[in-house]
Amino acid sequence: MSANAIPTGQQPTATYDSAFLKACRREPVPHTPVWFMRQAGRSLPEYRKVREGIPMLESCTRPELVTEITLQPVRRHDVDAAVFYSDIVVPLKAIGIDLDIKPGVGPVVAEPVRTRADLDRLRDLTPEDVSYVTEAVGMLTRELGSTPLIGFAGAPFTLASYLVEGGPSRTYENAKAMMYGDPELWADLLDRLADITAAFLKVQIEAGASAVQVFDSWAGALAPADYRASVMPASAKVFDAVAGYGVPRIHFGVGTGELLKLMGDAGADVVGVDWRVSLDEAARRVGPGKALQGNLDPTVLFTDRKTVEAKAQEVLDAAAHLEGHVFNLGHGVMPNIEPDALTHLVDYVHQASAR
């Protein structure tokens, strides 16, 4: 097996020959597969209806609700993969970190992690801590049949950013100050978060997820040298921990054009690309042996259908010579996007890319 091949730790399942998994494995596909980050969420009226009055983190712990929300975009848009409805801070909440997701703000941590003593609050995550995840994934895989389910988790750097800052940040001043000023504490924090992230992914894979995506949403704030020295070892630990399962591992961040090769080198089989770098250039930066995912600018979906089709075709053209391509947006679905625009986009990509 080549160094870049996806290991075959699992026997083929009902989803094995899906277009999505074939593309991730860089195999010929009947059409370019499509799914969207945040496809299960605020853009759908049926989502808003079932979530009414239920706090975000609570909704992630109700298996029946998680199942319904995850299935909604599959039914409506005919996407080629479902993505597990959850949040990157769910495992932190599950181990007892006092945090909440505040509407219009994001995750807010009551007591930020700033000292070595604070690390003691980050205990190991066990499957029992997130039994609702195991139950929901099991329910979903039965419902989805041959449609793959993508599990996911937040990358150590992005989780650390929330924990150290106490919430969302534009500058990451506290997190970066720890990274630069106390590199040993920083390394220990990320290493502990790598274990928690890996454990969360393992729960999803063992319950039936066909692929996993690691979101390093804020890694674009880092210079390549800092990413390589201070972040990449923890991300690599996460990818290595799940390598033996044989499921494709996707790595995505926002504003990470300068980090694409490093994000692939960390252990991803598929590198997610935002809209700032064309896919042909991204392939040059990443190098051989990886599939790419992306990368239509989400704001294009606020235009007319003719424009959406033209811009989607530009993405398909840029991806024409890739080893493997999964069509996605360059970031998540925005709340005000009309659902019909997404449905039409899926249909267009399927037809335009039919082999």
Solvent accessible surface area in square Angstrom, and as a share of the most:
residue,aa,sasa,rsa
1,M,176,0.78
2,S,72,0.46
3,A,112,0.87
4,N,63,0.32
5,A,32,0.25
6,I,19,0.10
7,P,26,0.16
8,T,116,0.67
9,G,49,0.47
10,Q,77,0.34
11,Q,152,0.67
12,P,88,0.56
13,T,82,0.48
14,A,77,0.60
15,T,13,0.08
16,Y,77,0.29
17,D,101,0.52
18,S,20,0.13
19,A,10,0.08
20,F,0,0.00
21,L,9,0.04
22,K,48,0.20
23,A,1,0.01
24,C,0,0.00
25,R,39,0.14
26,R,61,0.22
27,E,62,0.28
28,P,124,0.78
29,V,17,0.10
30,P,77,0.48
31,H,40,0.18
32,T,4,0.03
33,P,0,0.00
34,V,1,0.00
35,W,1,0.00
36,F,0,0.00
37,M,4,0.02
38,R,135,0.49
39,Q,0,0.00
40,A,11,0.09
41,G,6,0.06
42,R,117,0.43
43,S,4,0.03
44,L,0,0.00
45,P,61,0.39
46,E,47,0.21
47,Y,10,0.04
48,R,125,0.45
49,K,155,0.66
50,V,48,0.28
51,R,48,0.18
52,E,137,0.61
53,G,81,0.78
54,I,27,0.14
55,P,77,0.48
56,M,39,0.17
57,L,14,0.07
58,E,71,0.32
59,S,0,0.00
60,C,3,0.02
61,T,54,0.32
62,R,100,0.36
63,P,16,0.10
64,E,112,0.50
65,L,22,0.11
66,V,1,0.01
67,T,10,0.06
68,E,53,0.24
69,I,0,0.00
70,T,0,0.00
71,L,17,0.08
72,Q,3,0.01
73,P,0,0.00
74,V,27,0.15
75,R,145,0.53
76,R,82,0.30
77,H,2,0.01
78,D,96,0.50
79,V,6,0.04
80,D,23,0.12
81,A,0,0.00
82,A,0,0.00
83,V,12,0.07
84,F,3,0.01
85,Y,12,0.05
86,S,13,0.08
87,D,27,0.14
88,I,23,0.12
89,V,1,0.00
90,V,4,0.02
91,P,1,0.01
92,L,1,0.00
93,K,91,0.39
94,A,22,0.17
95,I,8,0.04
96,G,61,0.59
97,I,4,0.02
98,D,91,0.47
99,L,4,0.02
100,D,70,0.36
101,I,31,0.16
102,K,99,0.42
103,P,132,0.83
104,G,94,0.91
105,V,87,0.50
106,G,16,0.15
107,P,14,0.09
108,V,39,0.22
109,V,7,0.04
110,A,62,0.48
111,E,110,0.49
112,P,41,0.26
113,V,1,0.00
114,R,106,0.39
115,T,71,0.41
116,R,120,0.44
117,A,74,0.57
118,D,26,0.13
119,L,6,0.03
120,D,114,0.59
121,R,76,0.28
122,L,2,0.01
123,R,109,0.40
124,D,101,0.52
125,L,11,0.06
126,T,53,0.31
127,P,77,0.49
128,E,135,0.61
129,D,34,0.18
130,V,0,0.00
131,S,66,0.43
132,Y,41,0.16
133,V,2,0.01
134,T,62,0.36
135,E,90,0.40
136,A,1,0.01
137,V,0,0.00
138,G,15,0.14
139,M,44,0.20
140,L,0,0.00
141,T,41,0.24
142,R,178,0.65
143,E,118,0.53
144,L,16,0.08
145,G,39,0.37
146,S,73,0.47
147,T,32,0.19
148,P,1,0.01
149,L,2,0.01
150,I,0,0.00
151,G,1,0.01
152,F,18,0.07
153,A,1,0.00
154,G,0,0.00
155,A,0,0.00
156,P,0,0.00
157,F,1,0.00
158,T,0,0.00
159,L,1,0.00
160,A,0,0.00
161,S,2,0.02
162,Y,16,0.06
163,L,0,0.00
164,V,1,0.00
165,E,28,0.13
166,G,12,0.11
167,G,8,0.08
168,P,61,0.38
169,S,30,0.20
170,R,235,0.86
171,T,83,0.48
172,Y,19,0.07
173,E,113,0.51
174,N,51,0.26
175,A,0,0.00
176,K,48,0.20
177,A,61,0.48
178,M,16,0.07
179,M,6,0.03
180,Y,128,0.49
181,G,64,0.61
182,D,62,0.32
183,P,81,0.51
184,E,129,0.58
185,L,7,0.03
186,W,3,0.01
187,A,56,0.43
188,D,59,0.31
189,L,0,0.00
190,L,3,0.01
191,D,64,0.33
192,R,82,0.30
193,L,0,0.00
194,A,0,0.00
195,D,60,0.31
196,I,1,0.00
197,T,0,0.00
198,A,7,0.05
199,A,23,0.18
200,F,0,0.00
201,L,0,0.00
202,K,71,0.30
203,V,10,0.06
204,Q,0,0.00
205,I,2,0.01
206,E,120,0.54
207,A,24,0.19
208,G,32,0.31
209,A,2,0.02
210,S,14,0.09
211,A,0,0.00
212,V,0,0.00
213,Q,0,0.00
214,V,1,0.00
215,F,32,0.14
216,D,0,0.00
217,S,19,0.12
218,W,74,0.26
219,A,0,0.00
220,G,32,0.30
221,A,34,0.27
222,L,11,0.06
223,A,52,0.41
224,P,50,0.31
225,A,64,0.50
226,D,34,0.18
227,Y,0,0.00
228,R,129,0.47
229,A,78,0.61
230,S,32,0.21
231,V,0,0.00
232,M,34,0.15
233,P,82,0.52
234,A,8,0.06
235,S,1,0.00
236,A,35,0.27
237,K,76,0.32
238,V,1,0.00
239,F,0,0.00
240,D,108,0.56
241,A,36,0.28
242,V,0,0.00
243,A,24,0.19
244,G,58,0.56
245,Y,46,0.17
246,G,18,0.18
247,V,5,0.03
248,P,6,0.04
249,R,24,0.09
250,I,0,0.00
251,H,0,0.00
252,F,3,0.01
253,G,0,0.00
254,V,23,0.13
255,G,30,0.29
256,T,1,0.01
257,G,13,0.12
258,E,130,0.58
259,L,2,0.01
260,L,2,0.01
261,K,106,0.45
262,L,18,0.09
263,M,0,0.00
264,G,1,0.01
265,D,72,0.37
266,A,4,0.03
267,G,20,0.20
268,A,0,0.00
269,D,6,0.03
270,V,0,0.00
271,V,0,0.00
272,G,0,0.00
273,V,2,0.01
274,D,4,0.02
275,W,86,0.30
276,R,134,0.49
277,V,14,0.08
278,S,58,0.37
279,L,1,0.00
280,D,81,0.42
281,E,48,0.21
282,A,0,0.00
283,A,32,0.24
284,R,172,0.63
285,R,77,0.28
286,V,7,0.04
287,G,22,0.21
288,P,115,0.72
289,G,7,0.06
290,K,33,0.14
291,A,0,0.00
292,L,3,0.02
293,Q,1,0.01
294,G,1,0.01
295,N,10,0.05
296,L,5,0.02
297,D,40,0.21
298,P,1,0.00
299,T,64,0.37
300,V,17,0.09
301,L,6,0.03
302,F,101,0.42
303,T,68,0.39
304,D,86,0.44
305,R,133,0.49
306,K,166,0.70
307,T,49,0.29
308,V,5,0.03
309,E,52,0.23
310,A,54,0.42
311,K,74,0.31
312,A,0,0.00
313,Q,57,0.25
314,E,98,0.44
315,V,14,0.08
316,L,17,0.08
317,D,86,0.44
318,A,24,0.19
319,A,9,0.07
320,A,69,0.53
321,H,181,0.81
322,L,31,0.15
323,E,84,0.38
324,G,7,0.07
325,H,17,0.08
326,V,0,0.00
327,F,0,0.00
328,N,0,0.00
329,L,1,0.00
330,G,0,0.00
331,H,53,0.24
332,G,5,0.05
333,V,5,0.03
334,M,68,0.30
335,P,56,0.35
336,N,127,0.65
337,I,3,0.01
338,E,119,0.53
339,P,15,0.09
340,D,84,0.44
341,A,19,0.15
342,L,0,0.00
343,T,47,0.27
344,H,35,0.16
345,L,0,0.00
346,V,2,0.01
347,D,67,0.35
348,Y,44,0.17
349,V,0,0.00
350,H,32,0.14
351,Q,123,0.55
352,A,47,0.37
353,S,11,0.07
354,A,66,0.51
355,R,180,0.66
